[in-house]
């Protein structure tokens, strides 16, 4: 067992005694009912998270006001009718000897739901960074109403049995909007200098304290630094933090950034090291004598322990890791940290799914997350012989889940190495953790009893002879190579071969394809010394959303390396030292070009499906074998296939 003595120390904050220093921070789930009440899915999700053994759990945002919800399914606490449902979360936490706080929240202008209804309010009528729509500027009576709403919500939290409350004054929501010059241009006592802009937060804290009494803990989540051009600095926050404490705050939850911060830094991508932001917590601690929660893409309890030991923070917020594998702390305590699936910070299921797709929470590498009501925990009543063809993320997930449920599982992979496209993508900069995950997924499947064989290409006759009762086809995808003059030239290579290191990187390179594979291959080329780089795509712009965390980083690095983007462009001919292009109907010649990398996508590799359809065998087609997509779809489909076998 690793030495976690500092992380596992108790800490007492007013009336609340925490058994350790691990905190699960608020994370939106989209699992609530459409009326903002707690659903069975919410309870199941929370019950699984509480099994992590953390000392404090802070619920997802709960709206204190009718015009403050980020979405219809976001939890609410602006009426007494919500108390009963919220109290069920309290009972779940207390049953596991954990403490629970509820986060009191008002979205202000950062709610598409409220903007669309014409009910969004903010300090000033300045458009949302994310959604573009303009809110109405709050009148004095609006301000007073919301202040009282925070107080009333805190009173309901006490009645529901919560151990603490947290006010959300970070990440661009209403309280933060008052603090920021980018959203607050008022000319009354709530605008102007930093002291005035903090007035609204201070009055909300005072209203909450008046309702909960002196011994009830109040946490304040802040963006310790705004991380945006002309935004406030950590030094300015150091000046105002003691005033928050004087107003009644007992814990400062030192987050960072706002919706307008570049690089999706609030949901930091894998490029950022664990604890990269904890220096801000240290800065706050220099000015206050209350506990400070540090944040920053934490996944490893050993690193968390070191942060506490150094005195950089008093508690550690562990967010997305609670989605990827809520057993991370228990595994470390038991001496099996290698069993923990560390969060890949891909944001596919937890951020992008909620914000860009409008769906409920998932995790790309943990199919249980958000599906706790459907996740089979008991062994299958009927054990079946299951073959899985393909050892990428879909196949390995299916193998692990089917074996966990007691089936006799054999996985057959035609390549010598498991992992499919993921193991290739893991060669791109910053993505080595993806290869580690594949290794862990393999180990999990083996630990549950699956048999794994590599270097075997399955034929129809093998299936007939083997007589599997169920077959899961997870054979992945193959690259699309276009029919094009010059495509056979030695200077032309596919992206996978480049990433696998099968060919040396050229000096003057054209990458054909601006999707994730093309962008990450370009990133790899930059890291390996390419001299000039042109990325070509037929689309009008890159399909990689620059607003996503990883997408922003890819775009930033390519621009920094002076890579040239050519969209609305087709490759028409490859020549000895040049390529011919057509952009917006105009012909172009690029020269010199000594390497052309093809990264235009992949197509399903499922040649066995017609045979399976006629064979009478129960079968499923999953992952890229059904349609090339992301890890999250591959993992969920692989898991669902295994679950469906068990009825």
HELIX and SHEET records of a PDB file:
HELIX    1   1 UNK A   40  UNK A   50  1                                  11    
HELIX    2   2 UNK A   80  UNK A   82  5                                   3    
HELIX    3   3 UNK A   83  UNK A   95  1                                  13    
HELIX    4   4 UNK A  112  UNK A  117  1                                   6    
HELIX    5   5 UNK A  140  UNK A  160  1                                  21    
HELIX    6   6 UNK A  174  UNK A  179  1                                   6    
HELIX    7   7 UNK A  194  UNK A  197  1                                   4    
HELIX    8   8 UNK A  199  UNK A  212  1                                  14    
HELIX    9   9 UNK A  234  UNK A  247  1                                  14    
HELIX   10  10 UNK A  262  UNK A  267  5                                   6    
HELIX   11  11 UNK A  278  UNK A  285  1                                   8    
HELIX   12  12 UNK A  301  UNK A  310  1                                  10    
HELIX   13  13 UNK A  321  UNK A  324  1                                   4    
HELIX   14  14 UNK A  328  UNK A  334  1                                   7    
HELIX   15  15 UNK A  337  UNK A  339  5                                   3    
HELIX   16  16 UNK A  348  UNK A  352  3                                   5    
HELIX   17  17 UNK A  353  UNK A  355  1                                   3    
HELIX   18  18 UNK A  393  UNK A  404  1                                  12    
HELIX   19  19 UNK A  420  UNK A  425  1                                   6    
HELIX   20  20 UNK A  432  UNK A  447  1                                  16    
HELIX   21  21 UNK A  460  UNK A  466  1                                   7    
HELIX   22  22 UNK A  495  UNK A  499  1                                   5    
HELIX   23  23 UNK A  516  UNK A  527  1                                  12    
HELIX   24  24 UNK A  549  UNK A  560  1                                  12    
HELIX   25  25 UNK A  609  UNK A  615  1                                   7    
HELIX   26  26 UNK A  623  UNK A  625  5                                   3    
HELIX   27  27 UNK A  631  UNK A  645  1                                  15    
SHEET    1   A 2 UNK A  11  UNK A  13  0                                        
SHEET    2   A 2 UNK A  16  UNK A  18 -1                                        
SHEET    1   B10 UNK A  75  UNK A  76  0                                        
SHEET    2   B10 UNK A  62  UNK A  63  1                                        
SHEET    3   B10 UNK A  99  UNK A 105  1                                        
SHEET    4   B10 UNK A  56  UNK A  58  1                                        
SHEET    5   B10 UNK A  22  UNK A  24  1                                        
SHEET    6   B10 UNK A 315  UNK A 317  1                                        
SHEET    7   B10 UNK A 291  UNK A 294  1                                        
SHEET    8   B10 UNK A 251  UNK A 255  1                                        
SHEET    9   B10 UNK A 217  UNK A 223  1                                        
SHEET   10   B10 UNK A 164  UNK A 169  1                                        
SHEET    1   C 2 UNK A 121  UNK A 122  0                                        
SHEET    2   C 2 UNK A 136  UNK A 137  1                                        
SHEET    1   D 5 UNK A 451  UNK A 454  0                                        
SHEET    2   D 5 UNK A 408  UNK A 413  1                                        
SHEET    3   D 5 UNK A 385  UNK A 389  1                                        
SHEET    4   D 5 UNK A 470  UNK A 473  1                                        
SHEET    5   D 5 UNK A 618  UNK A 621  1                                        
SHEET    1   E 2 UNK A 477  UNK A 479  0                                        
SHEET    2   E 2 UNK A 602  UNK A 604 -1                                        
SHEET    1   F 5 UNK A 492  UNK A 494  0                                        
SHEET    2   F 5 UNK A 595  UNK A 598  1                                        
SHEET    3   F 5 UNK A 508  UNK A 512  1                                        
SHEET    4   F 5 UNK A 532  UNK A 536  1                                        
SHEET    5   F 5 UNK A 564  UNK A 566  1                                        
SHEET    1   G 3 UNK A 569  UNK A 574  0                                        
SHEET    2   G 3 UNK A 578  UNK A 583 -1                                        
SHEET    3   G 3 UNK A 586  UNK A 591 -1                                        
END                                                                             
